[in-house]
Amino acid sequence: MRYADPLTGQQVSRSTGETERKAADRTTAKWEAELQQGRYSKPHTISWQKFRRRFEDEKLLGLSDNYASNMNHIQKVGIKRLADIDAAAVSKFQSRLRRPGCRRRR
């Protein structure tokens, strides 16, 4: 399966993982529908550090220090890539905030 990325103009290809033509056609049709409806997104491989730097530069200017503090706590949970943030990471983050001695501003 392949298509031309409208933003970069590059060819994007992906295997159907199927060995029979009918099954491959069905998988291709599903992917095409996801692309046309805007439901498909590439896996995020951006590093946590790169995401944080960009987020701070673009969004956090002029905001309170709470955001930077939260980013530090998230980083201590062991997040390396933005894609690592899932339900387990959020739960770990919340439990870290509930620890005695953890300062939280309201």
Backbone atoms as SQL, in Angstrom:
CREATE TABLE atoms (id INTEGER PRIMARY KEY, chain TEXT, resi INTEGER, resn TEXT, atom TEXT, x REAL, y REAL, z REAL);
INSERT INTO atoms VALUES
  (1, 'A', 1, 'MET', 'N', 0.866, -1.169, 0.000),
  (2, 'A', 1, 'MET', 'CA', 0.000, 0.000, 0.000),
  (3, 'A', 1, 'MET', 'C', 0.904, 1.220, 0.000),
  (4, 'A', 2, 'ARG', 'N', 0.483, 2.283, -0.707),
  (5, 'A', 2, 'ARG', 'CA', 1.263, 3.519, -0.678),
  (6, 'A', 2, 'ARG', 'C', 0.407, 4.699, -1.106),
  (7, 'A', 3, 'TYR', 'N', 0.859, 5.867, -0.670),
  (8, 'A', 3, 'TYR', 'CA', 0.216, 7.114, -1.069),
  (9, 'A', 3, 'TYR', 'C', 1.248, 8.226, -1.002),
  (10, 'A', 4, 'ALA', 'N', 0.951, 9.355, -1.621),
  (11, 'A', 4, 'ALA', 'CA', 1.844, 10.516, -1.572),
  (12, 'A', 4, 'ALA', 'C', 1.370, 11.421, -0.441),
  (13, 'A', 5, 'ASP', 'N', 2.257, 11.674, 0.519),
  (14, 'A', 5, 'ASP', 'CA', 1.944, 12.550, 1.644),
  (15, 'A', 5, 'ASP', 'C', 1.698, 13.960, 1.107),
  (16, 'A', 6, 'PRO', 'N', 0.530, 14.548, 1.375),
  (17, 'A', 6, 'PRO', 'CA', 0.224, 15.861, 0.822),
  (18, 'A', 6, 'PRO', 'C', 1.089, 16.978, 1.411),
  (19, 'A', 7, 'LEU', 'N', 1.644, 16.790, 2.595),
  (20, 'A', 7, 'LEU', 'CA', 2.470, 17.820, 3.214),
  (21, 'A', 7, 'LEU', 'C', 3.908, 17.793, 2.726),
  (22, 'A', 8, 'THR', 'N', 4.465, 16.598, 2.577),
  (23, 'A', 8, 'THR', 'CA', 5.874, 16.479, 2.197),
  (24, 'A', 8, 'THR', 'C', 6.066, 16.094, 0.737),
  (25, 'A', 9, 'GLY', 'N', 5.029, 15.529, 0.123),
  (26, 'A', 9, 'GLY', 'CA', 5.152, 15.050, -1.245),
  (27, 'A', 9, 'GLY', 'C', 5.851, 13.705, -1.349),
  (28, 'A', 10, 'GLN', 'N', 6.280, 13.150, -0.233),
  (29, 'A', 10, 'GLN', 'CA', 6.988, 11.870, -0.239),
  (30, 'A', 10, 'GLN', 'C', 6.017, 10.703, -0.320),
  (31, 'A', 11, 'GLN', 'N', 6.501, 9.620, -0.915),
  (32, 'A', 11, 'GLN', 'CA', 5.723, 8.389, -0.967),
  (33, 'A', 11, 'GLN', 'C', 5.763, 7.718, 0.404),
  (34, 'A', 12, 'VAL', 'N', 4.611, 7.350, 0.917),
  (35, 'A', 12, 'VAL', 'CA', 4.511, 6.613, 2.175),
  (36, 'A', 12, 'VAL', 'C', 4.004, 5.232, 1.820),
  (37, 'A', 13, 'SER', 'N', 4.724, 4.198, 2.262),
  (38, 'A', 13, 'SER', 'CA', 4.288, 2.842, 1.942),
  (39, 'A', 13, 'SER', 'C', 4.238, 1.994, 3.203),
  (40, 'A', 14, 'ARG', 'N', 3.419, 0.983, 3.111),
  (41, 'A', 14, 'ARG', 'CA', 3.204, 0.102, 4.256),
  (42, 'A', 14, 'ARG', 'C', 2.738, -1.243, 3.710),
  (43, 'A', 15, 'SER', 'N', 3.178, -2.311, 4.331),
  (44, 'A', 15, 'SER', 'CA', 2.769, -3.644, 3.912),
  (45, 'A', 15, 'SER', 'C', 1.389, -3.957, 4.490),
  (46, 'A', 16, 'THR', 'N', 0.599, -4.704, 3.754),
  (47, 'A', 16, 'THR', 'CA', -0.699, -5.132, 4.280),
  (48, 'A', 16, 'THR', 'C', -0.514, -6.271, 5.271),
  (49, 'A', 17, 'GLY', 'N', 0.575, -6.994, 5.140),
  (50, 'A', 17, 'GLY', 'CA', 0.811, -8.148, 5.997),
  (51, 'A', 17, 'GLY', 'C', -0.016, -9.358, 5.591),
  (52, 'A', 18, 'GLU', 'N', -0.649, -9.265, 4.445),
  (53, 'A', 18, 'GLU', 'CA', -1.512, -10.350, 3.964),
  (54, 'A', 18, 'GLU', 'C', -0.818, -11.103, 2.840),
  (55, 'A', 19, 'THR', 'N', -1.186, -12.375, 2.685),
  (56, 'A', 19, 'THR', 'CA', -0.606, -13.191, 1.616),
  (57, 'A', 19, 'THR', 'C', -1.605, -13.444, 0.494),
  (58, 'A', 20, 'GLU', 'N', -2.897, -13.232, 0.769),
  (59, 'A', 20, 'GLU', 'CA', -3.924, -13.441, -0.258),
  (60, 'A', 20, 'GLU', 'C', -4.412, -12.096, -0.778),
  (61, 'A', 21, 'ARG', 'N', -4.669, -12.034, -2.059),
  (62, 'A', 21, 'ARG', 'CA', -5.050, -10.788, -2.728),
  (63, 'A', 21, 'ARG', 'C', -6.329, -10.175, -2.132),
  (64, 'A', 22, 'LYS', 'N', -7.355, -11.003, -1.887),
  (65, 'A', 22, 'LYS', 'CA', -8.620, -10.489, -1.345),
  (66, 'A', 22, 'LYS', 'C', -8.415, -9.839, 0.023),
  (67, 'A', 23, 'ALA', 'N', -7.668, -10.501, 0.879),
  (68, 'A', 23, 'ALA', 'CA', -7.403, -9.979, 2.218),
  (69, 'A', 23, 'ALA', 'C', -6.576, -8.690, 2.124),
  (70, 'A', 24, 'ALA', 'N', -5.607, -8.664, 1.211),
  (71, 'A', 24, 'ALA', 'CA', -4.786, -7.469, 1.020),
  (72, 'A', 24, 'ALA', 'C', -5.646, -6.310, 0.522),
  (73, 'A', 25, 'ASP', 'N', -6.581, -6.590, -0.377),
  (74, 'A', 25, 'ASP', 'CA', -7.478, -5.543, -0.883),
  (75, 'A', 25, 'ASP', 'C', -8.360, -4.977, 0.238),
  (76, 'A', 26, 'ARG', 'N', -8.835, -5.860, 1.123),
  (77, 'A', 26, 'ARG', 'CA', -9.664, -5.400, 2.252),
  (78, 'A', 26, 'ARG', 'C', -8.848, -4.497, 3.193),
  (79, 'A', 27, 'THR', 'N', -7.631, -4.927, 3.490),
  (80, 'A', 27, 'THR', 'CA', -6.761, -4.136, 4.367),
  (81, 'A', 27, 'THR', 'C', -6.444, -2.790, 3.729),
  (82, 'A', 28, 'THR', 'N', -6.179, -2.804, 2.436),
  (83, 'A', 28, 'THR', 'CA', -5.902, -1.557, 1.707),
  (84, 'A', 28, 'THR', 'C', -7.103, -0.630, 1.756),
  (85, 'A', 29, 'ALA', 'N', -8.294, -1.175, 1.575),
  (86, 'A', 29, 'ALA', 'CA', -9.515, -0.357, 1.600),
  (87, 'A', 29, 'ALA', 'C', -9.724, 0.278, 2.975),
  (88, 'A', 30, 'LYS', 'N', -9.440, -0.482, 4.038),
  (89, 'A', 30, 'LYS', 'CA', -9.571, 0.062, 5.395),
  (90, 'A', 30, 'LYS', 'C', -8.603, 1.220, 5.613),
  (91, 'A', 31, 'TRP', 'N', -7.355, 1.030, 5.171),
  (92, 'A', 31, 'TRP', 'CA', -6.348, 2.078, 5.346),
  (93, 'A', 31, 'TRP', 'C', -6.715, 3.314, 4.539),
  (94, 'A', 32, 'GLU', 'N', -7.205, 3.099, 3.323),
  (95, 'A', 32, 'GLU', 'CA', -7.615, 4.225, 2.488),
  (96, 'A', 32, 'GLU', 'C', -8.751, 5.011, 3.151),
  (97, 'A', 33, 'ALA', 'N', -9.698, 4.299, 3.752),
  (98, 'A', 33, 'ALA', 'CA', -10.802, 4.971, 4.449),
  (99, 'A', 33, 'ALA', 'C', -10.280, 5.778, 5.637),
  (100, 'A', 34, 'GLU', 'N', -9.336, 5.208, 6.398),
  (101, 'A', 34, 'GLU', 'CA', -8.743, 5.939, 7.520),
  (102, 'A', 34, 'GLU', 'C', -8.058, 7.218, 7.044),
  (103, 'A', 35, 'LEU', 'N', -7.326, 7.109, 5.933),
  (104, 'A', 35, 'LEU', 'CA', -6.626, 8.277, 5.385),
  (105, 'A', 35, 'LEU', 'C', -7.614, 9.345, 4.931),
  (106, 'A', 36, 'GLN', 'N', -8.640, 8.938, 4.224),
  (107, 'A', 36, 'GLN', 'CA', -9.606, 9.896, 3.688),
  (108, 'A', 36, 'GLN', 'C', -10.433, 10.555, 4.780),
  (109, 'A', 37, 'GLN', 'N', -10.697, 9.844, 5.861),
  (110, 'A', 37, 'GLN', 'CA', -11.506, 10.389, 6.946),
  (111, 'A', 37, 'GLN', 'C', -10.657, 11.068, 8.016),
  (112, 'A', 38, 'GLY', 'N', -9.333, 11.080, 7.828),
  (113, 'A', 38, 'GLY', 'CA', -8.447, 11.735, 8.776),
  (114, 'A', 38, 'GLY', 'C', -8.249, 10.981, 10.075),
  (115, 'A', 39, 'ARG', 'N', -8.531, 9.679, 10.090),
  (116, 'A', 39, 'ARG', 'CA', -8.383, 8.883, 11.315),
  (117, 'A', 39, 'ARG', 'C', -6.999, 8.262, 11.452),
  (118, 'A', 40, 'TYR', 'N', -6.236, 8.194, 10.369),
  (119, 'A', 40, 'TYR', 'CA', -4.912, 7.580, 10.439),
  (120, 'A', 40, 'TYR', 'C', -3.888, 8.608, 10.899),
  (121, 'A', 41, 'SER', 'N', -3.032, 8.201, 11.816),
  (122, 'A', 41, 'SER', 'CA', -1.903, 9.055, 12.184),
  (123, 'A', 41, 'SER', 'C', -0.679, 8.178, 12.327),
  (124, 'A', 42, 'LYS', 'N', 0.438, 8.695, 11.884),
  (125, 'A', 42, 'LYS', 'CA', 1.685, 7.955, 11.975),
  (126, 'A', 42, 'LYS', 'C', 2.061, 7.781, 13.440),
  (127, 'A', 43, 'PRO', 'N', 2.769, 6.711, 13.759),
  (128, 'A', 43, 'PRO', 'CA', 3.250, 6.545, 15.132),
  (129, 'A', 43, 'PRO', 'C', 4.171, 7.703, 15.508),
  (130, 'A', 44, 'HIS', 'N', 4.016, 8.193, 16.728),
  (131, 'A', 44, 'HIS', 'CA', 4.824, 9.318, 17.179),
  (132, 'A', 44, 'HIS', 'C', 6.137, 8.820, 17.743),
  (133, 'A', 45, 'THR', 'N', 7.229, 9.278, 17.161),
  (134, 'A', 45, 'THR', 'CA', 8.534, 8.852, 17.640),
  (135, 'A', 45, 'THR', 'C', 9.329, 10.025, 18.188),
  (136, 'A', 46, 'ILE', 'N', 8.687, 11.178, 18.339),
  (137, 'A', 46, 'ILE', 'CA', 9.379, 12.350, 18.860),
  (138, 'A', 46, 'ILE', 'C', 9.827, 12.078, 20.298),
  (139, 'A', 47, 'SER', 'N', 11.029, 12.484, 20.614),
  (140, 'A', 47, 'SER', 'CA', 11.538, 12.257, 21.967),
  (141, 'A', 47, 'SER', 'C', 10.836, 13.205, 22.940),
  (142, 'A', 48, 'TRP', 'N', 10.825, 12.790, 24.209),
  (143, 'A', 48, 'TRP', 'CA', 10.213, 13.628, 25.237),
  (144, 'A', 48, 'TRP', 'C', 10.938, 14.966, 25.311),
  (145, 'A', 49, 'GLN', 'N', 12.265, 14.953, 25.266),
  (146, 'A', 49, 'GLN', 'CA', 13.045, 16.194, 25.371),
  (147, 'A', 49, 'GLN', 'C', 12.710, 17.153, 24.226),
  (148, 'A', 50, 'LYS', 'N', 12.616, 16.628, 23.023),
  (149, 'A', 50, 'LYS', 'CA', 12.307, 17.471, 21.862),
  (150, 'A', 50, 'LYS', 'C', 10.887, 18.035, 21.977),
  (151, 'A', 51, 'PHE', 'N', 9.936, 17.168, 22.368),
  (152, 'A', 51, 'PHE', 'CA', 8.566, 17.638, 22.567),
  (153, 'A', 51, 'PHE', 'C', 8.517, 18.724, 23.624),
  (154, 'A', 52, 'ARG', 'N', 9.175, 18.487, 24.765),
  (155, 'A', 52, 'ARG', 'CA', 9.136, 19.442, 25.873),
  (156, 'A', 52, 'ARG', 'C', 9.735, 20.784, 25.463),
  (157, 'A', 53, 'ARG', 'N', 10.889, 20.742, 24.810),
  (158, 'A', 53, 'ARG', 'CA', 11.534, 21.986, 24.372),
  (159, 'A', 53, 'ARG', 'C', 10.613, 22.774, 23.436),
  (160, 'A', 54, 'ARG', 'N', 10.021, 22.066, 22.476),
  (161, 'A', 54, 'ARG', 'CA', 9.135, 22.740, 21.532),
  (162, 'A', 54, 'ARG', 'C', 7.878, 23.262, 22.228),
  (163, 'A', 55, 'PHE', 'N', 7.294, 22.465, 23.118),
  (164, 'A', 55, 'PHE', 'CA', 6.094, 22.862, 23.845),
  (165, 'A', 55, 'PHE', 'C', 6.375, 24.089, 24.703),
  (166, 'A', 56, 'GLU', 'N', 7.502, 24.084, 25.405),
  (167, 'A', 56, 'GLU', 'CA', 7.846, 25.225, 26.251),
  (168, 'A', 56, 'GLU', 'C', 8.081, 26.477, 25.414),
  (169, 'A', 57, 'ASP', 'N', 8.760, 26.329, 24.292),
  (170, 'A', 57, 'ASP', 'CA', 9.030, 27.481, 23.428),
  (171, 'A', 57, 'ASP', 'C', 7.765, 28.064, 22.819),
  (172, 'A', 58, 'GLU', 'N', 6.829, 27.187, 22.445),
  (173, 'A', 58, 'GLU', 'CA', 5.644, 27.643, 21.725),
  (174, 'A', 58, 'GLU', 'C', 4.440, 27.930, 22.613),
  (175, 'A', 59, 'LYS', 'N', 4.304, 27.215, 23.720),
  (176, 'A', 59, 'LYS', 'CA', 3.065, 27.313, 24.495),
  (177, 'A', 59, 'LYS', 'C', 3.217, 27.880, 25.900),
  (178, 'A', 60, 'LEU', 'N', 4.359, 27.687, 26.529),
  (179, 'A', 60, 'LEU', 'CA', 4.461, 28.018, 27.947),
  (180, 'A', 60, 'LEU', 'C', 4.949, 29.425, 28.258),
  (181, 'A', 61, 'LEU', 'N', 5.384, 30.151, 27.257),
  (182, 'A', 61, 'LEU', 'CA', 5.857, 31.498, 27.530),
  (183, 'A', 61, 'LEU', 'C', 4.757, 32.321, 28.182),
  (184, 'A', 62, 'GLY', 'N', 5.075, 32.904, 29.320),
  (185, 'A', 62, 'GLY', 'CA', 4.112, 33.753, 30.016),
  (186, 'A', 62, 'GLY', 'C', 3.157, 33.008, 30.933),
  (187, 'A', 63, 'LEU', 'N', 3.243, 31.691, 31.001),
  (188, 'A', 63, 'LEU', 'CA', 2.375, 30.936, 31.899),
  (189, 'A', 63, 'LEU', 'C', 3.096, 30.684, 33.219),
  (190, 'A', 64, 'SER', 'N', 2.365, 30.202, 34.208),
  (191, 'A', 64, 'SER', 'CA', 2.929, 29.990, 35.543),
  (192, 'A', 64, 'SER', 'C', 3.972, 28.875, 35.544),
  (193, 'A', 65, 'ASP', 'N', 4.700, 28.781, 36.644),
  (194, 'A', 65, 'ASP', 'CA', 5.736, 27.766, 36.801),
  (195, 'A', 65, 'ASP', 'C', 5.161, 26.372, 37.022),
  (196, 'A', 66, 'ASN', 'N', 3.857, 26.254, 37.284),
  (197, 'A', 66, 'ASN', 'CA', 3.246, 24.940, 37.513),
  (198, 'A', 66, 'ASN', 'C', 3.464, 24.005, 36.331),
  (199, 'A', 67, 'TYR', 'N', 3.417, 24.550, 35.132),
  (200, 'A', 67, 'TYR', 'CA', 3.564, 23.710, 33.949),
  (201, 'A', 67, 'TYR', 'C', 4.952, 23.096, 33.881),
  (202, 'A', 68, 'ALA', 'N', 5.980, 23.895, 34.130),
  (203, 'A', 68, 'ALA', 'CA', 7.344, 23.368, 34.114),
  (204, 'A', 68, 'ALA', 'C', 7.516, 22.328, 35.209),
  (205, 'A', 69, 'SER', 'N', 6.927, 22.561, 36.375),
  (206, 'A', 69, 'SER', 'CA', 7.007, 21.610, 37.475),
  (207, 'A', 69, 'SER', 'C', 6.346, 20.285, 37.089),
  (208, 'A', 70, 'ASN', 'N', 5.187, 20.352, 36.458),
  (209, 'A', 70, 'ASN', 'CA', 4.503, 19.137, 36.010),
  (210, 'A', 70, 'ASN', 'C', 5.335, 18.394, 34.966),
  (211, 'A', 71, 'MET', 'N', 5.964, 19.135, 34.077),
  (212, 'A', 71, 'MET', 'CA', 6.818, 18.505, 33.064),
  (213, 'A', 71, 'MET', 'C', 7.973, 17.771, 33.745),
  (214, 'A', 72, 'ASN', 'N', 8.534, 18.367, 34.792),
  (215, 'A', 72, 'ASN', 'CA', 9.621, 17.705, 35.525),
  (216, 'A', 72, 'ASN', 'C', 9.142, 16.415, 36.161),
  (217, 'A', 73, 'HIS', 'N', 7.950, 16.445, 36.757),
  (218, 'A', 73, 'HIS', 'CA', 7.395, 15.235, 37.372),
  (219, 'A', 73, 'HIS', 'C', 7.151, 14.154, 36.324),
  (220, 'A', 74, 'ILE', 'N', 6.620, 14.528, 35.177),
  (221, 'A', 74, 'ILE', 'CA', 6.361, 13.562, 34.102),
  (222, 'A', 74, 'ILE', 'C', 7.677, 12.927, 33.660),
  (223, 'A', 75, 'GLN', 'N', 8.705, 13.745, 33.536),
  (224, 'A', 75, 'GLN', 'CA', 10.007, 13.239, 33.105),
  (225, 'A', 75, 'GLN', 'C', 10.563, 12.248, 34.120),
  (226, 'A', 76, 'LYS', 'N', 10.324, 12.470, 35.419),
  (227, 'A', 76, 'LYS', 'CA', 10.832, 11.578, 36.467),
  (228, 'A', 76, 'LYS', 'C', 10.151, 10.209, 36.432),
  (229, 'A', 77, 'VAL', 'N', 8.982, 10.127, 35.822),
  (230, 'A', 77, 'VAL', 'CA', 8.267, 8.857, 35.704),
  (231, 'A', 77, 'VAL', 'C', 8.986, 7.946, 34.707),
  (232, 'A', 78, 'GLY', 'N', 9.858, 8.508, 33.882),
  (233, 'A', 78, 'GLY', 'CA', 10.638, 7.703, 32.944),
  (234, 'A', 78, 'GLY', 'C', 10.189, 7.833, 31.506),
  (235, 'A', 79, 'ILE', 'N', 9.530, 8.920, 31.177),
  (236, 'A', 79, 'ILE', 'CA', 9.071, 9.140, 29.804),
  (237, 'A', 79, 'ILE', 'C', 10.267, 9.502, 28.927),
  (238, 'A', 80, 'LYS', 'N', 10.446, 8.748, 27.860),
  (239, 'A', 80, 'LYS', 'CA', 11.536, 9.016, 26.914),
  (240, 'A', 80, 'LYS', 'C', 11.010, 9.572, 25.595),
  (241, 'A', 81, 'ARG', 'N', 9.816, 9.105, 25.186),
  (242, 'A', 81, 'ARG', 'CA', 9.189, 9.568, 23.948),
  (243, 'A', 81, 'ARG', 'C', 7.766, 9.988, 24.266),
  (244, 'A', 82, 'LEU', 'N', 7.239, 10.893, 23.507),
  (245, 'A', 82, 'LEU', 'CA', 5.866, 11.348, 23.712),
  (246, 'A', 82, 'LEU', 'C', 4.901, 10.172, 23.637),
  (247, 'A', 83, 'ALA', 'N', 5.189, 9.201, 22.780),
  (248, 'A', 83, 'ALA', 'CA', 4.322, 8.030, 22.625),
  (249, 'A', 83, 'ALA', 'C', 4.304, 7.154, 23.876),
  (250, 'A', 84, 'ASP', 'N', 5.254, 7.371, 24.799),
  (251, 'A', 84, 'ASP', 'CA', 5.292, 6.595, 26.038),
  (252, 'A', 84, 'ASP', 'C', 4.210, 7.014, 27.022),
  (253, 'A', 85, 'ILE', 'N', 3.568, 8.138, 26.777),
  (254, 'A', 85, 'ILE', 'CA', 2.527, 8.601, 27.696),
  (255, 'A', 85, 'ILE', 'C', 1.252, 7.820, 27.396),
  (256, 'A', 86, 'ASP', 'N', 0.931, 6.916, 28.316),
  (257, 'A', 86, 'ASP', 'CA', -0.270, 6.113, 28.204),
  (258, 'A', 86, 'ASP', 'C', -0.940, 6.072, 29.573),
  (259, 'A', 87, 'ALA', 'N', -1.958, 5.253, 29.740),
  (260, 'A', 87, 'ALA', 'CA', -2.700, 5.205, 30.999),
  (261, 'A', 87, 'ALA', 'C', -1.793, 4.828, 32.174),
  (262, 'A', 88, 'ALA', 'N', -0.872, 3.906, 31.951),
  (263, 'A', 88, 'ALA', 'CA', 0.030, 3.486, 33.032),
  (264, 'A', 88, 'ALA', 'C', 0.956, 4.630, 33.443),
  (265, 'A', 89, 'ALA', 'N', 1.463, 5.375, 32.475),
  (266, 'A', 89, 'ALA', 'CA', 2.349, 6.500, 32.792),
  (267, 'A', 89, 'ALA', 'C', 1.591, 7.596, 33.535),
  (268, 'A', 90, 'VAL', 'N', 0.350, 7.860, 33.137),
  (269, 'A', 90, 'VAL', 'CA', -0.457, 8.871, 33.816),
  (270, 'A', 90, 'VAL', 'C', -0.745, 8.436, 35.248),
  (271, 'A', 91, 'SER', 'N', -1.040, 7.168, 35.447),
  (272, 'A', 91, 'SER', 'CA', -1.289, 6.644, 36.788),
  (273, 'A', 91, 'SER', 'C', -0.049, 6.784, 37.666),
  (274, 'A', 92, 'LYS', 'N', 1.101, 6.445, 37.103),
  (275, 'A', 92, 'LYS', 'CA', 2.364, 6.580, 37.827),
  (276, 'A', 92, 'LYS', 'C', 2.619, 8.050, 38.189),
  (277, 'A', 93, 'PHE', 'N', 2.330, 8.940, 37.259),
  (278, 'A', 93, 'PHE', 'CA', 2.484, 10.380, 37.473),
  (279, 'A', 93, 'PHE', 'C', 1.573, 10.848, 38.611),
  (280, 'A', 94, 'GLN', 'N', 0.324, 10.405, 38.599),
  (281, 'A', 94, 'GLN', 'CA', -0.620, 10.795, 39.645),
  (282, 'A', 94, 'GLN', 'C', -0.173, 10.286, 41.010),
  (283, 'A', 95, 'SER', 'N', 0.319, 9.057, 41.068),
  (284, 'A', 95, 'SER', 'CA', 0.758, 8.523, 42.363),
  (285, 'A', 95, 'SER', 'C', 1.982, 9.280, 42.868),
  (286, 'A', 96, 'ARG', 'N', 2.836, 9.718, 41.984),
  (287, 'A', 96, 'ARG', 'CA', 3.998, 10.524, 42.378),
  (288, 'A', 96, 'ARG', 'C', 3.533, 11.846, 42.997),
  (289, 'A', 97, 'LEU', 'N', 2.503, 12.437, 42.421),
  (290, 'A', 97, 'LEU', 'CA', 1.993, 13.713, 42.949),
  (291, 'A', 97, 'LEU', 'C', 1.328, 13.548, 44.311),
  (292, 'A', 98, 'ARG', 'N', 0.837, 12.351, 44.601),
  (293, 'A', 98, 'ARG', 'CA', 0.154, 12.108, 45.875),
  (294, 'A', 98, 'ARG', 'C', 1.118, 11.777, 47.019),
  (295, 'A', 99, 'ARG', 'N', 2.370, 11.597, 46.719),
  (296, 'A', 99, 'ARG', 'CA', 3.342, 11.251, 47.753),
  (297, 'A', 99, 'ARG', 'C', 3.454, 12.364, 48.790),
  (298, 'A', 100, 'PRO', 'N', 3.682, 11.984, 50.037),
  (299, 'A', 100, 'PRO', 'CA', 3.898, 13.003, 51.070),
  (300, 'A', 100, 'PRO', 'C', 5.123, 13.855, 50.701),
  (301, 'A', 101, 'GLY', 'N', 4.990, 15.137, 50.916),
  (302, 'A', 101, 'GLY', 'CA', 6.106, 16.048, 50.642),
  (303, 'A', 101, 'GLY', 'C', 6.137, 16.584, 49.233),
  (304, 'A', 102, 'CYS', 'N', 5.280, 16.081, 48.374),
  (305, 'A', 102, 'CYS', 'CA', 5.225, 16.592, 47.007),
  (306, 'A', 102, 'CYS', 'C', 4.427, 17.883, 47.032),
  (307, 'A', 103, 'ARG', 'N', 5.077, 18.970, 46.674),
  (308, 'A', 103, 'ARG', 'CA', 4.398, 20.267, 46.707),
  (309, 'A', 103, 'ARG', 'C', 3.499, 20.429, 45.490),
  (310, 'A', 104, 'ARG', 'N', 2.282, 20.748, 45.749),
  (311, 'A', 104, 'ARG', 'CA', 1.329, 21.027, 44.671),
  (312, 'A', 104, 'ARG', 'C', 0.708, 22.376, 44.932),
  (313, 'A', 105, 'ARG', 'N', 0.654, 23.164, 43.922),
  (314, 'A', 105, 'ARG', 'CA', -0.002, 24.475, 44.049),
  (315, 'A', 105, 'ARG', 'C', -1.427, 24.340, 43.562),
  (316, 'A', 106, 'ARG', 'N', -2.311, 25.067, 44.197),
  (317, 'A', 106, 'ARG', 'CA', -3.708, 25.040, 43.764),
  (318, 'A', 106, 'ARG', 'C', -4.124, 26.395, 43.286);
